[in-house]
Amino acid sequence: MGNLLRQRNTNKFILGLIYIYFFAISFMIIPSGDDYFWWGKSGIYLLHHNFFSTNPNYGGSSNGRYLGNILEISMMHSPIFAGLIYAGVITLFIWCIWQLTGKKTLSLIMSSAIFIIIQSGYIRNVFFWFAGFSNYLPPITLLLLFCVLFERYVKTKHQLNSLIYFLIAIMGGLFVEHMTLYQVFVGIISIIFIIYFNKLTNHNLSKKPAYYYSTGAILSGLIMFTHPSYYQTSGSYRQVASTFDQYIRNYVYITHFWMVTFNYVVIILIASSIIGISIVQISNIKLKYTLIFASILFIAYYLFINIYIHFNCSIDYIDRIHDINRNLALLDSVAAIFFYIYLIASVLIIFKGLKYINIYFYLFSSIALFIPFMFILSPIFVREYFSSFVFLFILCVMFLNKAISLYEISFANLLHKALAICVACAYLIIMFMTVSNYHANLKRVNDPNFLYSYKMLKYQVPYPDYVSQKDMLIMQSPTYWKGKLSFKLKDYFYNGQYK
């Protein structure tokens, strides 16, 4: 009992440190591009006009992402509010992954490590960009929160007030379109699951949590998709591939890199875990060595291709790859398909039975959430794949937990401490780079030519990979910084000046 209490206190302490860390980080994020759009007159105009305009100057910012847009505007006008929300959402996000992956010590360490092992495109476009954060982290976090509560309800019959499930869905559906639609699917699936779960077991679970969540998801979908921007605007901003050739080209040269290739750290962890599981758990010799051989092949291949890309290709400010050989791009796109075939087969072989239905759901979600974007030509950026990646990462932690559970490791506590130290050191390194960027940015924007003559900044910050759009100089606003450099204490709580 004493050990359990100490562990709980330790977990709370770690999550508290994570909250403080990201609260501090929020003050050092350098806004970029769309952040200034929403901070300025354009954002305020849209706020007062139901986020709708046929004026092409507003581009794709005319949409039904009510909460995402409001959150972005609020964060840009209040650094204190931004810090509280930013740290709160990320901490809840990490907590949800930890809960869904078994609540073990290793799960907490790995859940915290998502911030340091994800591809750099997600760092720049989701974690270190307020415009990306406000639309992409809250909806996946709210979906994961429902998964945590629903899983707990199925296992323990502990039911919260039904209004909570409804509010989670209502809020989660007003950020970004694909998550709005996916919520509806999750709600329907949760109803079907309870119906069949009650038939297969002696349980008599109420369908109220699923009904209320589904109702909230449908209502938020109606609110979003009745927005006039999806019917009354035209132009080149929103484009879907109309021919098979367009779809193939999009997949070969853009989307499969974000979907699979650049997630090489997670792929290596999954493949290594499958090797360890196969050695102990798989009794069929042919199947055992097939899985081991395939795992080694994927580890070697994704190490090679990422090293090759790093030294031979360029990746632009929106994370699209250039200068890659056509045949190599085609080969890599085929390898991505084979990787998912391998992943699906591994899940079905290693996690057999309905007791692992949650893992089947994570696998399905990792695929379902990237498929729509393979057919979209514009707008298409790496951040759209973030939700899919989150479920791939959850699968990774599940595989890792399974592999380690099969071995009696006498030095498990020492291993956990070593991993925790590695993660903590990585967090400190990122903090150092962020602080360096922050001070370098303050120095460069405090230039009269930039502030008053509206000339472009002269140099980038030391670590542009930790700034949205790789710190493109043209993406900075002298008008914003002219005000920000003269902030008083009250301005950190709320500053209503904008131009």
VMD Tcl script that draws the C-alpha trace (Angstrom):
set ca {
  {0.00 0.00 0.00}
  {2.86 2.34 0.88}
  {4.64 1.62 -2.41}
  {1.44 2.23 -4.37}
  {0.89 5.57 -2.62}
  {4.49 6.61 -3.27}
  {4.10 5.67 -6.94}
  {0.91 7.72 -7.24}
  {2.61 10.72 -5.66}
  {5.58 10.28 -7.99}
  {3.26 10.16 -11.01}
  {1.49 13.34 -9.88}
  {4.84 15.02 -9.32}
  {6.02 14.08 -12.84}
  {2.82 15.35 -14.42}
  {3.14 18.54 -12.37}
  {6.67 19.06 -13.68}
  {5.43 18.48 -17.23}
  {2.77 21.15 -16.73}
  {5.31 23.68 -15.40}
  {7.72 22.84 -18.24}
  {5.21 23.50 -21.00}
  {3.85 26.58 -19.22}
  {7.39 28.01 -19.38}
  {7.87 26.86 -22.99}
  {4.72 28.69 -24.09}
  {6.27 32.08 -23.30}
  {9.25 31.34 -25.54}
  {7.39 30.13 -28.63}
  {8.02 32.52 -31.51}
  {4.72 33.22 -33.31}
  {4.74 32.93 -37.09}
  {2.54 33.45 -40.13}
  {-1.08 32.68 -39.28}
  {-0.53 33.63 -35.65}
  {-0.27 37.27 -36.72}
  {-3.28 36.94 -39.02}
  {-5.49 35.84 -36.12}
  {-3.91 38.36 -33.72}
  {-4.56 41.30 -36.04}
  {-7.53 42.97 -37.69}
  {-8.21 40.01 -39.96}
  {-8.76 37.64 -37.05}
  {-10.91 40.12 -35.17}
  {-12.95 40.81 -38.31}
  {-13.64 37.08 -38.74}
  {-14.47 36.77 -35.04}
  {-17.16 39.41 -35.49}
  {-18.48 37.90 -38.74}
  {-19.02 34.24 -37.81}
  {-15.59 33.35 -39.22}
  {-16.91 33.84 -42.74}
  {-15.98 36.06 -45.65}
  {-15.96 35.68 -49.43}
  {-12.99 38.05 -49.59}
  {-10.04 36.01 -50.98}
  {-7.69 37.83 -48.57}
  {-9.02 35.58 -45.81}
  {-8.16 32.42 -47.76}
  {-8.81 29.20 -45.86}
  {-9.29 31.04 -42.56}
  {-13.01 31.34 -43.30}
  {-14.23 28.08 -41.74}
  {-16.34 26.37 -39.09}
  {-13.50 25.78 -36.63}
  {-15.20 27.92 -33.99}
  {-13.28 26.81 -30.90}
  {-9.95 26.50 -32.71}
  {-10.22 30.04 -34.07}
  {-11.39 31.53 -30.77}
  {-8.62 29.70 -28.89}
  {-5.97 31.00 -31.31}
  {-7.18 34.61 -31.03}
  {-7.32 34.37 -27.22}
  {-3.84 32.86 -26.95}
  {-2.34 35.55 -29.17}
  {-3.84 38.31 -26.99}
  {-3.02 36.80 -23.59}
  {0.35 35.08 -22.94}
  {-0.84 34.02 -19.47}
  {-3.98 32.40 -20.89}
  {-1.84 30.83 -23.64}
  {0.49 29.32 -21.05}
  {-2.32 27.90 -18.94}
  {-4.12 26.33 -21.91}
  {-0.97 25.18 -23.70}
  {0.45 23.44 -20.63}
  {-2.95 22.05 -19.61}
  {-3.78 20.50 -22.98}
  {-0.34 18.93 -23.43}
  {-0.30 17.55 -19.88}
  {-3.79 16.08 -20.37}
  {-2.67 14.69 -23.73}
  {0.30 12.90 -22.13}
  {-1.90 11.71 -19.22}
  {-4.41 10.20 -21.66}
  {-1.74 8.27 -23.55}
  {-0.37 7.01 -20.25}
  {-3.83 5.85 -19.14}
  {-4.57 4.12 -22.46}
  {-1.24 2.28 -22.52}
  {-1.58 0.60 -19.14}
  {-0.70 3.23 -16.51}
  {2.68 1.55 -15.99}
  {5.90 3.39 -15.17}
  {7.24 2.63 -18.64}
  {4.00 3.94 -20.15}
  {4.39 7.27 -18.34}
  {8.00 7.60 -19.46}
  {7.12 6.79 -23.06}
  {4.04 9.03 -23.03}
  {6.27 11.90 -21.94}
  {8.78 10.94 -24.63}
  {6.33 11.59 -27.47}
  {7.46 15.21 -27.40}
  {11.06 14.24 -28.18}
  {10.74 11.33 -30.62}
  {8.09 12.66 -33.01}
  {9.21 13.91 -36.40}
  {10.33 17.53 -36.44}
  {7.38 18.57 -38.62}
  {5.00 17.93 -35.71}
  {7.24 19.87 -33.34}
  {7.17 22.93 -35.61}
  {3.56 22.72 -36.76}
  {1.71 21.46 -33.68}
  {3.78 22.01 -30.53}
  {5.70 25.18 -31.45}
  {3.07 27.07 -33.43}
  {0.00 28.50 -31.72}
  {-2.11 28.32 -34.89}
  {-1.28 24.63 -35.28}
  {-1.58 23.85 -31.59}
  {-5.02 25.47 -31.20}
  {-6.55 23.37 -33.99}
  {-4.78 20.01 -33.74}
  {-3.88 19.20 -30.12}
  {-7.20 19.90 -28.31}
  {-9.39 17.66 -30.54}
  {-7.13 14.59 -30.38}
  {-6.72 15.14 -26.63}
  {-10.50 15.27 -26.12}
  {-10.96 12.12 -28.23}
  {-8.32 10.33 -26.15}
  {-10.04 11.57 -22.97}
  {-13.30 9.99 -24.10}
  {-11.43 6.76 -24.85}
  {-9.97 6.79 -21.32}
  {-13.37 7.42 -19.71}
  {-15.15 4.90 -21.92}
  {-12.55 2.19 -21.29}
  {-12.77 2.84 -17.55}
  {-16.56 2.68 -17.75}
  {-16.50 -0.70 -19.54}
  {-14.01 -2.16 -17.03}
  {-15.38 -0.73 -13.78}
  {-18.93 0.48 -14.60}
  {-17.86 3.87 -13.21}
  {-20.09 6.34 -15.03}
  {-19.63 10.09 -14.94}
  {-22.43 12.61 -15.35}
  {-23.72 12.08 -18.90}
  {-23.32 15.78 -19.65}
  {-19.53 15.38 -19.43}
  {-19.47 12.94 -22.38}
  {-21.72 15.32 -24.31}
  {-19.49 18.33 -23.62}
  {-16.31 16.44 -24.58}
  {-17.84 15.68 -27.99}
  {-19.29 19.17 -28.51}
  {-15.92 20.78 -27.80}
  {-13.88 18.19 -29.67}
  {-15.85 18.70 -32.88}
  {-15.27 22.44 -33.26}
  {-11.56 22.45 -34.04}
  {-10.72 20.65 -37.28}
  {-12.91 18.93 -39.85}
  {-11.54 15.39 -39.96}
  {-11.68 15.04 -36.18}
  {-15.27 16.32 -36.19}
  {-16.25 13.51 -38.58}
  {-14.19 10.88 -36.77}
  {-15.88 11.70 -33.47}
  {-19.23 10.77 -34.99}
  {-17.80 7.44 -36.09}
  {-16.31 6.79 -32.63}
  {-19.65 7.60 -31.00}
  {-21.54 5.14 -33.23}
  {-18.90 2.46 -32.67}
  {-19.14 2.94 -28.89}
  {-22.92 2.34 -29.02}
  {-22.46 -0.82 -31.12}
  {-19.71 -2.02 -28.78}
  {-21.87 -1.71 -25.65}
  {-24.76 -3.55 -27.35}
  {-22.58 -6.52 -28.30}
  {-20.55 -6.40 -25.07}
  {-23.75 -6.76 -23.07}
  {-24.80 -9.72 -25.24}
  {-21.45 -11.51 -24.89}
  {-21.09 -10.98 -21.14}
  {-23.29 -10.85 -18.07}
  {-22.87 -7.10 -17.87}
  {-25.75 -4.73 -18.34}
  {-23.94 -1.53 -19.16}
  {-26.02 1.55 -19.82}
  {-25.67 3.07 -23.28}
  {-26.04 6.60 -21.91}
  {-22.32 7.57 -22.09}
  {-22.19 6.45 -25.74}
  {-25.52 8.07 -26.59}
  {-24.56 11.41 -25.05}
  {-21.12 11.39 -26.69}
  {-22.66 10.52 -30.08}
  {-25.28 13.24 -29.70}
  {-22.58 15.80 -28.91}
  {-20.47 14.60 -31.84}
  {-23.39 14.86 -34.30}
  {-24.40 18.27 -32.98}
  {-20.86 19.64 -33.26}
  {-20.72 18.24 -36.81}
  {-23.93 20.08 -37.69}
  {-22.58 23.30 -36.18}
  {-19.32 23.05 -38.11}
  {-20.57 21.87 -41.49}
  {-23.51 24.25 -41.72}
  {-20.91 27.02 -41.78}
  {-21.30 28.86 -45.12}
  {-17.57 28.72 -45.95}
  {-17.90 25.09 -47.07}
  {-20.58 25.96 -49.64}
  {-20.24 29.60 -50.66}
  {-16.54 30.05 -51.29}
  {-14.42 29.02 -54.23}
  {-10.79 29.13 -55.22}
  {-7.67 27.03 -55.16}
  {-7.26 26.71 -51.38}
  {-9.40 23.58 -51.02}
  {-8.67 20.99 -53.71}
  {-9.22 17.23 -53.89}
  {-7.39 14.94 -56.30}
  {-9.71 14.44 -59.26}
  {-7.65 11.86 -61.12}
  {-5.85 8.68 -60.13}
  {-2.55 10.15 -61.38}
  {-2.90 13.12 -59.03}
  {-3.58 10.83 -56.10}
  {-0.58 8.60 -56.87}
  {1.75 11.58 -57.33}
  {0.55 13.08 -54.06}
  {1.15 9.81 -52.24}
  {4.56 9.07 -53.79}
  {6.12 12.51 -53.41}
  {4.44 13.93 -50.31}
  {2.09 12.07 -48.01}
  {3.77 8.71 -47.47}
  {6.89 10.45 -46.10}
  {4.84 12.11 -43.35}
  {2.69 9.02 -42.86}
  {5.50 6.50 -42.43}
  {9.08 7.35 -43.41}
  {9.74 10.29 -41.09}
  {8.29 8.32 -38.15}
  {11.36 6.09 -38.21}
  {12.02 6.22 -34.44}
  {8.56 4.82 -33.69}
  {8.94 2.23 -36.48}
  {12.25 1.05 -35.02}
  {10.73 0.78 -31.52}
  {7.76 -1.22 -32.88}
  {9.94 -3.54 -34.96}
  {12.40 -4.10 -32.07}
  {9.49 -4.95 -29.76}
  {8.09 -7.41 -32.30}
  {11.48 -9.16 -32.45}
  {11.49 -9.53 -28.66}
  {7.88 -10.74 -28.59}
  {8.43 -13.21 -31.44}
  {11.40 -14.85 -29.73}
  {9.40 -15.66 -26.58}
  {5.75 -15.86 -27.64}
  {5.59 -17.24 -31.20}
  {5.90 -21.02 -31.22}
  {5.50 -21.57 -34.97}
  {9.08 -21.52 -36.27}
  {8.26 -20.23 -39.76}
  {6.05 -17.46 -38.40}
  {8.60 -16.55 -35.71}
  {11.47 -16.11 -38.15}
  {9.29 -14.39 -40.74}
  {8.34 -11.72 -38.20}
  {11.94 -11.39 -36.98}
  {13.31 -11.11 -40.54}
  {10.65 -8.55 -41.53}
  {11.35 -6.52 -38.40}
  {15.10 -6.44 -39.03}
  {14.44 -5.47 -42.65}
  {12.23 -2.52 -41.67}
  {14.70 -1.34 -39.02}
  {17.58 -1.40 -41.50}
  {15.56 0.14 -44.32}
  {14.12 3.08 -42.38}
  {17.48 3.86 -40.81}
  {19.06 3.88 -44.28}
  {16.37 5.93 -46.05}
  {16.30 8.62 -43.37}
  {20.10 8.92 -43.32}
  {20.07 9.10 -47.13}
  {17.38 11.81 -47.16}
  {19.21 13.81 -44.50}
  {22.44 13.98 -46.52}
  {21.10 14.03 -50.08}
  {17.74 15.82 -50.10}
  {16.32 19.10 -48.88}
  {13.13 19.52 -46.89}
  {11.42 22.89 -47.28}
  {9.69 25.09 -44.74}
  {6.40 23.16 -45.07}
  {8.19 19.79 -44.65}
  {7.97 18.69 -48.27}
  {10.93 16.78 -49.61}
  {12.89 17.94 -52.66}
  {15.65 16.53 -54.87}
  {14.71 12.92 -54.23}
  {15.23 10.40 -57.00}
  {11.93 9.37 -58.63}
  {12.65 5.64 -58.35}
  {13.66 5.97 -54.70}
  {10.48 7.90 -53.90}
  {8.45 5.18 -55.62}
  {10.32 2.43 -53.75}
  {9.80 4.21 -50.44}
  {6.09 4.66 -51.11}
  {5.74 0.91 -51.73}
  {7.75 0.19 -48.56}
  {5.23 2.30 -46.61}
  {2.40 0.07 -47.82}
  {4.32 -3.05 -46.84}
  {5.05 -1.56 -43.42}
  {1.33 -1.17 -42.70}
  {0.66 -4.71 -43.94}
  {3.39 -5.89 -41.56}
  {1.93 -3.80 -38.72}
  {-1.61 -5.12 -39.24}
  {-0.37 -8.72 -39.42}
  {1.77 -8.26 -36.28}
  {-1.15 -6.87 -34.28}
  {-3.44 -9.74 -35.34}
  {-0.78 -12.36 -34.55}
  {0.48 -10.97 -31.23}
  {-2.71 -9.49 -29.78}
  {-5.28 -12.22 -30.31}
  {-8.81 -12.10 -28.99}
  {-11.48 -9.58 -28.08}
  {-9.65 -8.63 -24.90}
  {-7.35 -6.63 -27.18}
  {-10.16 -4.86 -29.00}
  {-8.77 -1.52 -27.81}
  {-5.54 -2.23 -29.70}
  {-7.54 -3.06 -32.83}
  {-9.23 0.31 -32.44}
  {-5.87 2.11 -32.17}
  {-4.65 0.30 -35.28}
  {-7.79 1.16 -37.21}
  {-7.62 4.81 -36.09}
  {-3.98 5.16 -37.13}
  {-5.06 4.18 -40.67}
  {-8.49 5.83 -40.86}
  {-7.18 9.24 -39.81}
  {-4.58 9.53 -42.59}
  {-6.49 8.02 -45.53}
  {-8.62 11.13 -46.34}
  {-5.52 13.31 -46.67}
  {-4.01 11.04 -49.29}
  {-6.67 12.33 -51.70}
  {-6.38 16.03 -50.81}
  {-4.18 18.32 -52.91}
  {-4.72 21.53 -50.95}
  {-4.44 22.42 -48.16}
  {-2.14 19.57 -47.20}
  {0.55 19.84 -44.55}
  {2.25 17.48 -42.13}
  {0.05 18.60 -39.22}
  {-2.99 16.89 -40.77}
  {-1.29 13.55 -40.06}
  {-0.73 14.25 -36.37}
  {-3.88 12.50 -35.11}
  {-2.99 9.38 -37.08}
  {0.53 9.45 -35.66}
  {-0.79 9.64 -32.09}
  {-2.54 6.29 -32.48}
  {0.56 4.81 -34.12}
  {2.54 6.00 -31.11}
  {0.03 4.42 -28.72}
  {0.48 1.14 -30.61}
  {4.23 1.55 -30.23}
  {3.95 1.84 -26.44}
  {1.60 -1.17 -26.32}
  {4.11 -3.27 -28.28}
  {6.95 -2.10 -26.03}
  {5.01 -2.93 -22.86}
  {4.17 -6.36 -24.24}
  {7.77 -7.10 -25.15}
  {9.17 -6.09 -21.76}
  {6.43 -7.96 -19.86}
  {7.62 -11.23 -21.45}
  {11.07 -10.93 -19.93}
  {12.00 -11.07 -16.28}
  {14.17 -8.00 -15.96}
  {15.76 -7.89 -12.52}
  {16.98 -4.36 -13.10}
  {13.57 -2.99 -14.25}
  {13.69 -0.08 -11.79}
  {17.19 0.82 -12.96}
  {16.02 0.65 -16.58}
  {13.09 2.94 -15.84}
  {15.36 5.43 -14.08}
  {17.82 5.40 -16.99}
  {15.03 6.00 -19.52}
  {13.53 8.74 -17.35}
  {16.92 10.47 -17.13}
  {17.30 10.27 -20.93}
  {13.86 11.79 -21.45}
  {14.55 14.51 -18.84}
  {17.87 15.36 -20.52}
  {16.14 15.61 -23.90}
  {13.54 17.94 -22.38}
  {16.35 20.11 -20.99}
  {18.09 20.23 -24.37}
  {14.86 21.33 -26.05}
  {14.39 23.96 -23.34}
  {17.94 25.21 -23.96}
  {17.30 25.50 -27.70}
  {13.97 27.23 -27.10}
  {15.51 29.74 -24.69}
  {18.35 30.37 -27.16}
  {15.80 31.01 -29.93}
  {13.79 33.30 -27.67}
  {16.74 35.53 -26.76}
  {18.08 35.56 -30.32}
  {14.63 36.58 -31.56}
  {14.29 39.40 -29.01}
  {17.63 40.74 -30.17}
  {16.84 40.60 -33.90}
  {13.30 42.04 -33.72}
  {14.56 44.96 -31.63}
  {15.89 46.49 -34.82}
  {14.53 49.92 -35.91}
  {14.74 48.92 -39.58}
  {12.45 45.97 -38.88}
  {10.09 47.73 -36.48}
  {9.64 51.06 -38.23}
  {10.86 50.67 -41.82}
  {9.23 47.24 -42.16}
  {12.39 45.69 -43.59}
  {12.89 41.92 -43.38}
  {14.82 40.48 -40.44}
  {18.50 39.90 -41.13}
  {19.04 36.41 -39.72}
  {17.31 33.29 -38.39}
  {17.34 32.06 -34.81}
  {19.96 29.42 -33.90}
  {17.51 26.48 -33.99}
  {14.94 27.14 -36.76}
  {13.64 23.56 -36.52}
  {11.92 24.68 -33.31}
  {10.06 27.55 -34.97}
  {7.07 27.20 -37.27}
  {7.90 27.12 -40.99}
  {11.59 26.83 -40.10}
  {11.68 30.46 -39.06}
  {11.07 31.95 -42.51}
  {11.98 35.61 -42.06}
  {9.08 36.85 -44.14}
  {6.65 35.26 -41.65}
  {7.44 37.76 -38.86}
  {5.34 40.85 -38.10}
  {6.98 44.16 -37.11}
  {3.59 45.52 -36.00}
  {3.16 42.69 -33.48}
  {6.68 42.97 -32.10}
  {6.48 46.75 -31.82}
  {3.74 46.23 -29.25}
  {5.11 43.07 -27.64}
  {8.49 44.62 -26.83}
  {6.76 47.29 -24.74}
  {4.42 44.96 -22.82}
  {3.62 45.85 -19.23}
  {2.54 43.27 -16.65}
  {-1.17 43.73 -17.40}
  {-0.53 43.06 -21.10}
  {0.52 39.49 -20.30}
  {-2.95 38.87 -18.92}
  {-4.68 40.58 -21.83}
  {-3.56 42.96 -24.55}
  {-6.32 44.32 -26.77}
  {-4.13 46.28 -29.14}
  {-3.96 44.92 -32.65}
  {-3.55 46.23 -36.20}
}
mol new
graphics top color blue
foreach p $ca { graphics top sphere $p radius 0.5 }
foreach p [lrange $ca 0 end-1] q [lrange $ca 1 end] { graphics top cylinder $p $q radius 0.2 }
display resetview
